Amino acid sequence: AVIALREQLEDWSTLAELLARRISVAFDAEKATALRKRLAALYLGPLEREEDGVTTLREILDAAPKDAETITTLESFYSGRERWNDLRDLLRDRLDRAPESETKLALLEQLSELAETRLESPEDSLDFALQMLDVQKTHAQGRARVERLLAALKRWDDLMMYFETWVKEAEGTDAVEELRLLVKIGEIREREME
């Protein structure tokens, strides 16, 4: 009743204090999470205490690492504020906890894109793309990204090594891909290795 009254009165500071007290005595994890979500919304909204809001959201993820609503809120917040390093750290945390290959691939793809376009770190982007291939060696987007990044970084020896590996995999199963890769190897030898 007191919380509802403070909400009606738009007494945000008092409401935040009440929610924090309720969280500190909450025995039920779900109840504490729900209260923390309300508190984070206050911090990120009318109280304009963004760091407190982020801290509260992180506390939720510590207790419930797969809470989709909290993950989405944090990702949107970091993207909206162009806090790319924080977004990268959040995605890495999710990657460390991801049990399934499909989830890992999606997160690695996001991380690779983020590293390349927002953090301007093609080396990190390449590292994440290579990790995609560790999860699934035939991942088409991962292969295309590795190929493009190695060429952009002018790492011709590494690119040829990958092409040669992929040629071996394509032998006898995909003649078109095998030919494409052999042509690429020839082009690199002709243009870049002289």
VOBA-1610 file (N, C-alpha, C; in pm, whole numbers, padded with zeros to 5 digits, always signed):
BEGIN
Ala+00083-00119+00000Ala+00000+00000+00000Ala+00087+00126+00000Val+00194+00123+00080Val+00283+00239+00086Val+00354+00258-00048Ile+00395+00149-00108Ile+00464+00157-00238Ile+00369+00214-00343Ala+00246+00166-00346Ala+00148+00215-00443Ala+00121+00365-00422Leu+00112+00407-00296Leu+00089+00548-00265Leu+00206+00633-00315Arg+00329+00590-00288Arg+00446+00667-00332Arg+00452+00673-00485Glu+00408+00566-00548Glu+00406+00565-00694Glu+00304+00665-00747Gln+00185+00668-00685Gln+00082+00764-00726Gln+00128+00908-00705Leu+00199+00930-00597Leu+00248+01065-00566Leu+00373+01101-00646Glu+00424+01004-00720Glu+00548+01021-00798Glu+00664+01064-00707Asp+00665+01007-00589Asp+00773+01031-00492Asp+00880+00924-00517Trp+00955+00946-00624Trp+01045+00843-00675Trp+01158+00808-00578Ser+01214+00905-00511Ser+01324+00877-00417Ser+01278+00789-00302Thr+01164+00824-00244Thr+01110+00743-00134Thr+01073+00604-00184Leu+01014+00598-00301Leu+00979+00469-00359Leu+01103+00383-00378Ala+01212+00441-00427Ala+01337+00367-00446Ala+01388+00314-00312Glu+01382+00395-00209Glu+01425+00351-00076Glu+01340+00235-00026Leu+01208+00246-00045Leu+01117+00139-00001Leu+01146+00008-00076Leu+01166+00019-00207Leu+01197-00101-00286Leu+01329-00163-00241Ala+01430-00080-00216Ala+01559-00132-00171Ala+01545-00204-00037Arg+01465-00150+00053Arg+01442-00217+00182Arg+01371-00350+00163Arg+01270-00350+00076Arg+01196-00474+00050Arg+01288-00581-00011Ile+01378-00538-00098Ile+01473-00631-00160Ile+01562-00693-00052Ser+01607-00610+00039Ser+01701-00659+00141Ser+01640-00762+00235Val+01507-00765+00245Val+01443-00862+00334Val+01366-00970+00258Ala+01370-00964+00126Ala+01296-01062+00045Ala+01364-01199+00051Phe+01287-01299+00088Phe+01340-01436+00094Phe+01315-01510-00038Asp+01214-01470-00108Asp+01177-01534-00233Asp+01258-01470-00347Ala+01336-01550-00419Ala+01423-01499-00525Ala+01343-01432-00637Glu+01229-01488-00672Glu+01147-01429-00777Glu+01093-01293-00735Lys+01052-01284-00611Lys+01001-01157-00558Lys+01113-01052-00558Ala+01233-01092-00514Ala+01346-00999-00513Ala+01380-00952-00654Thr+01373-01043-00751Thr+01400-01007-00890Thr+01297-00907-00940Ala+01171-00932-00912Ala+01066-00840-00956Ala+01085-00701-00894Leu+01120-00698-00766Leu+01145-00570-00699Leu+01267-00499-00759Arg+01371-00575-00788Arg+01491-00516-00849Arg+01459-00458-00988Lys+01374-00525-01063Lys+01336-00473-01194Lys+01264-00339-01180Arg+01176-00329-01082Arg+01107-00202-01058Arg+01206-00094-01016Leu+01300-00131-00929Leu+01400-00036-00882Leu+01489+00011-00998Ala+01531-00082-01081Ala+01615-00047-01196Ala+01539+00047-01290Ala+01411+00021-01310Ala+01330+00108-01396Ala+01323+00250-01339Leu+01314+00260-01208Leu+01315+00394-01144Leu+01450+00464-01165Tyr+01557+00388-01142Tyr+01690+00447-01158Tyr+01714+00492-01302Leu+01675+00409-01397Leu+01700+00441-01538Leu+01600+00543-01591Gly+01487+00556-01522Gly+01382+00647-01565Gly+01381+00777-01487Pro+01280+00796-01404Pro+01261+00927-01340Pro+01374+00973-01248Leu+01446+00881-01186Leu+01553+00924-01096Leu+01682+00960-01169Glu+01693+00915-01294Glu+01811+00943-01378Glu+01942+00909-01307Arg+01943+00792-01246Arg+02064+00742-01179Arg+02108+00617-01255Glu+02163+00640-01372Glu+02190+00532-01465Glu+02283+00425-01409Glu+02389+00465-01342Glu+02484+00365-01290Glu+02419+00278-01183Asp+02332+00337-01100Asp+02258+00256-01003Asp+02165+00159-01075Gly+02105+00205-01184Gly+02018+00118-01263Gly+02094+00001-01322Val+02211+00029-01378Val+02295-00076-01436Val+02339-00174-01327Thr+02379-00122-01213Thr+02421-00209-01102Thr+02306-00300-01060Thr+02187-00245-01052Thr+02070-00325-01013Thr+02040-00433-01118Leu+02049-00397-01245Leu+02027-00497-01351Leu+02133-00606-01345Arg+02256-00568-01318Arg+02364-00667-01305Arg+02339-00761-01187Glu+02284-00708-01078Glu+02249-00792-00963Glu+02144-00895-01002Ile+02050-00853-01085Ile+01948-00948-01133Ile+02015-01059-01212Leu+02107-01021-01301Leu+02174-01123-01383Leu+02265-01213-01301Asp+02319-01162-01192Asp+02398-01247-01104Asp+02312-01358-01046Ala+02189-01324-01012Ala+02098-01423-00953Ala+02026-01506-01060Ala+01998-01444-01173Ala+01923-01512-01281Ala+01988-01479-01414Pro+02098-01546-01448Pro+02177-01509-01567Pro+02103-01517-01700Lys+01993-01589-01705Lys+01920-01604-01831Lys+01794-01519-01838Asp+01780-01424-01747Asp+01660-01340-01745Asp+01656-01255-01873Ala+01572-01297-01967Ala+01568-01236-02100Ala+01531-01088-02095Glu+01437-01052-02010Glu+01395-00912-02001Glu+01511-00823-01955Thr+01585-00869-01857Thr+01697-00791-01804Thr+01809-00781-01907Ile+01837-00892-01975Ile+01940-00892-02080Ile+01903-00791-02189Thr+01778-00795-02233Thr+01732-00704-02338Thr+01742-00560-02292Thr+01703-00534-02167Thr+01711-00397-02113Thr+01854-00347-02111Leu+01945-00431-02063Leu+02086-00390-02056Leu+02145-00371-02196Glu+02116-00463-02286Glu+02167-00450-02423Glu+02118-00321-02487Ser+01988-00293-02470Ser+01932-00169-02528Ser+01993-00046-02464Phe+02011-00050-02333Phe+02071+00063-02263Phe+02213+00089-02313Tyr+02294-00017-02317Tyr+02433+00000-02362Tyr+02439+00047-02507Ser+02356-00009-02593Ser+02356+00033-02733Ser+02311+00177-02746Gly+02205+00212-02675Gly+02152+00348-02683Gly+02250+00453-02633Arg+02335+00415-02539Arg+02434+00509-02484Arg+02570+00492-02552Glu+02575+00404-02651Glu+02698+00373-02724Glu+02810+00331-02629Arg+02772+00250-02532Arg+02869+00195-02436Arg+02910+00057-02488Trp+02989+00061-02593Trp+03021-00060-02668Trp+03105-00158-02585Asn+03196-00110-02506Asn+03277-00201-02423Asn+03190-00273-02321Asp+03095-00202-02263Asp+03004-00265-02167Asp+02915-00369-02237Leu+02871-00335-02358Leu+02790-00431-02435Leu+02873-00555-02467Arg+02998-00534-02507Arg+03087-00649-02535Arg+03101-00737-02410Asp+03121-00674-02295Asp+03137-00751-02171Asp+03010-00830-02138Leu+02894-00769-02159Leu+02767-00837-02134Leu+02753-00958-02228Leu+02784-00938-02355Leu+02774-01048-02452Leu+02873-01159-02419Arg+02992-01121-02375Arg+03091-01223-02335Arg+03042-01303-02214Asp+02981-01235-02117Asp+02925-01305-02001Asp+02819-01405-02046Arg+02734-01361-02138Arg+02631-01450-02190Arg+02693-01568-02264Leu+02800-01541-02339Leu+02868-01646-02413Leu+02926-01751-02317Asp+02985-01704-02209Asp+03044-01796-02111Asp+02939-01888-02049Arg+02816-01840-02044Arg+02708-01918-01980Arg+02622-01994-02081Ala+02646-01971-02209Ala+02562-02031-02313Ala+02593-02179-02330Pro+02494-02265-02310Pro+02519-02408-02321Pro+02508-02462-02464Glu+02427-02399-02547Glu+02396-02454-02678Glu+02480-02390-02788Ser+02512-02470-02887Ser+02593-02422-02999Ser+02526-02307-03073Glu+02394-02317-03096Glu+02324-02213-03170Glu+02331-02080-03097Thr+02314-02083-02966Thr+02322-01961-02887Thr+02463-01905-02893Lys+02562-01991-02879Lys+02701-01946-02886Lys+02731-01882-03021Leu+02684-01946-03128Leu+02709-01891-03262Leu+02648-01752-03276Ala+02525-01735-03230Ala+02458-01605-03240Ala+02533-01499-03160Leu+02577-01534-03040Leu+02652-01438-02957Leu+02787-01405-03019Leu+02855-01507-03070Leu+02985-01482-03135Leu+02969-01393-03258Glu+02860-01414-03330Glu+02834-01330-03447Glu+02813-01185-03403Gln+02735-01165-03297Gln+02714-01030-03244Gln+02846-00968-03198Leu+02925-01046-03127Leu+03052-00997-03077Leu+03147-00960-03190Ser+03150-01043-03293Ser+03237-01016-03407Ser+03195-00888-03478Glu+03065-00874-03498Glu+03012-00752-03563Glu+03041-00629-03478Leu+03017-00639-03349Leu+03042-00528-03257Leu+03190-00487-03258Ala+03278-00586-03252Ala+03422-00557-03250Ala+03465-00487-03378Glu+03408-00529-03489Glu+03449-00471-03617Glu+03390-00332-03639Thr+03260-00317-03614Thr+03194-00193-03654Thr+03193-00086-03547Arg+03183-00124-03421Arg+03173-00024-03314Arg+03303-00003-03237Leu+03374-00112-03215Leu+03499-00102-03139Leu+03619-00084-03231Glu+03593-00095-03361Glu+03697-00078-03463Glu+03820-00164-03432Ser+03793-00290-03404Ser+03899-00383-03371Ser+03885-00508-03459Pro+03941-00500-03581Pro+03928-00615-03671Pro+03994-00741-03616Glu+04099-00726-03537Glu+04166-00844-03478Glu+04071-00916-03382Asp+04000-00839-03297Asp+03904-00901-03206Asp+03789-00961-03284Ser+03746-00891-03387Ser+03638-00944-03471Ser+03679-01077-03533Leu+03802-01082-03580Leu+03854-01206-03638Leu+03857-01317-03533Asp+03900-01285-03413Asp+03905-01384-03305Asp+03767-01443-03279Phe+03664-01358-03274Phe+03529-01408-03251Phe+03480-01491-03370Ala+03516-01449-03491Ala+03477-01526-03610Ala+03543-01663-03609Leu+03669-01668-03568Leu+03738-01797-03558Leu+03673-01886-03452Gln+03627-01825-03343Gln+03557-01902-03241Gln+03426-01959-03296Met+03363-01884-03388Met+03241-01935-03453Met+03274-02066-03526Leu+03389-02068-03591Leu+03427-02189-03665Leu+03468-02301-03571Asp+03513-02267-03450Asp+03540-02371-03350Asp+03411-02439-03308Val+03303-02362-03303Val+03174-02417-03264Val+03115-02498-03379Gln+03124-02442-03500Gln+03070-02510-03619Gln+03161-02476-03738Lys+03246-02570-03776Lys+03349-02541-03875Lys+03295-02507-04014Thr+03170-02543-04041Thr+03113-02514-04172Thr+03021-02391-04170His+03024-02314-04064His+02936-02197-04050His+02967-02096-04160Ala+02873-02077-04251Ala+02897-01995-04371Ala+02932-01850-04337Gln+02856-01787-04246Gln+02886-01648-04212Gln+03021-01636-04142Gly+03053-01734-04059Gly+03182-01734-03992Gly+03296-01744-04091Arg+03282-01835-04187Arg+03386-01850-04289Arg+03401-01723-04372Ala+03289-01666-04412Ala+03294-01544-04494Ala+03360-01430-04416Arg+03329-01420-04288Arg+03388-01314-04205Arg+03538-01336-04188Val+03579-01462-04161Val+03722-01492-04147Val+03795-01457-04276Glu+03739-01498-04387Glu+03801-01469-04517Glu+03815-01318-04539Arg+03708-01245-04517Arg+03709-01100-04538Arg+03806-01029-04444Leu+03805-01069-04316Leu+03892-01002-04218Leu+04040-01034-04240Leu+04071-01159-04271Leu+04211-01192-04299Leu+04263-01114-04419Ala+04177-01099-04521Ala+04218-01020-04638Ala+04234-00873-04600Ala+04141-00819-04522Ala+04148-00678-04481Ala+04274-00652-04397Leu+04311-00751-04316Leu+04429-00738-04231Leu+04559-00774-04305Lys+04542-00816-04431Lys+04656-00855-04516Lys+04737-00969-04454Arg+04666-01060-04394Arg+04730-01178-04336Arg+04717-01292-04438Trp+04795-01278-04544Trp+04783-01366-04660Trp+04821-01510-04627Asp+04925-01530-04549Asp+04964-01668-04514Asp+04852-01739-04438Asp+04792-01669-04343Asp+04682-01728-04266Asp+04561-01756-04355Leu+04533-01662-04444Leu+04419-01680-04534Leu+04441-01801-04625Met+04562-01813-04677Met+04590-01930-04762Met+04578-02060-04682Met+04623-02058-04558Met+04614-02177-04474Met+04467-02218-04455Tyr+04381-02117-04431Tyr+04238-02149-04416Tyr+04179-02199-04546Phe+04213-02134-04656Phe+04164-02181-04785Phe+04206-02325-04811Glu+04331-02357-04781Glu+04380-02494-04803Glu+04306-02594-04715Thr+04276-02555-04592Thr+04198-02642-04502Thr+04059-02663-04559Trp+03997-02556-04606Trp+03861-02566-04657Trp+03858-02642-04790Val+03965-02633-04869Val+03972-02711-04993Val+03968-02860-04960Lys+04046-02899-04859Lys+04047-03040-04818Lys+03909-03088-04777Glu+03836-03001-04707Glu+03701-03038-04664Glu+03605-03047-04783Ala+03627-02965-04885Ala+03538-02962-05000Ala+03568-03072-05102Glu+03689-03129-05096Glu+03728-03231-05194Glu+03626-03344-05199Gly+03580-03367-05319Gly+03489-03478-05342Gly+03346-03453-05299Thr+03318-03342-05232Thr+03181-03317-05187Thr+03122-03191-05247Asp+03206-03092-05276Asp+03157-02964-05328Asp+03259-02910-05427Ala+03245-02952-05552Ala+03342-02916-05655Ala+03344-02765-05681Val+03230-02701-05674Val+03222-02556-05700Val+03300-02480-05592Glu+03279-02516-05465Glu+03350-02450-05355Glu+03499-02480-05363Glu+03533-02603-05396Glu+03674-02641-05409Glu+03742-02555-05516Leu+03677-02539-05631Leu+03731-02459-05739Leu+03742-02311-05699Arg+03639-02259-05633Arg+03641-02119-05588Arg+03762-02094-05497Leu+03785-02184-05404Leu+03895-02170-05309Leu+04031-02182-05378Leu+04042-02275-05471Leu+04168-02291-05545Leu+04200-02166-05627Val+04096-02107-05686Val+04115-01982-05762Val+04162-01872-05667Lys+04099-01863-05548Lys+04138-01761-05448Lys+04284-01780-05407Ile+04324-01904-05383Ile+04464-01933-05346Ile+04558-01886-05456Gly+04521-01916-05581Gly+04603-01873-05695Gly+04612-01721-05704Glu+04500-01653-05681Glu+04500-01507-05686Glu+04591-01448-05578Ile+04584-01504-05459Ile+04668-01453-05350Ile+04815-01475-05382Arg+04847-01594-05430Arg+04988-01622-05464Arg+05038-01526-05570Glu+04952-01499-05669Glu+04992-01414-05780Glu+05007-01267-05737Arg+04909-01216-05661Arg+04907-01075-05627Arg+04986-01040-05502Glu+04970-01118-05397Glu+05017-01075-05265Glu+05146-01141-05220Met+05180-01255-05276Met+05292-01330-05222Met+05423-01305-05300Glu+05417-01222-05402Glu+05538-01196-05482Glu+05633-01103-05412
//
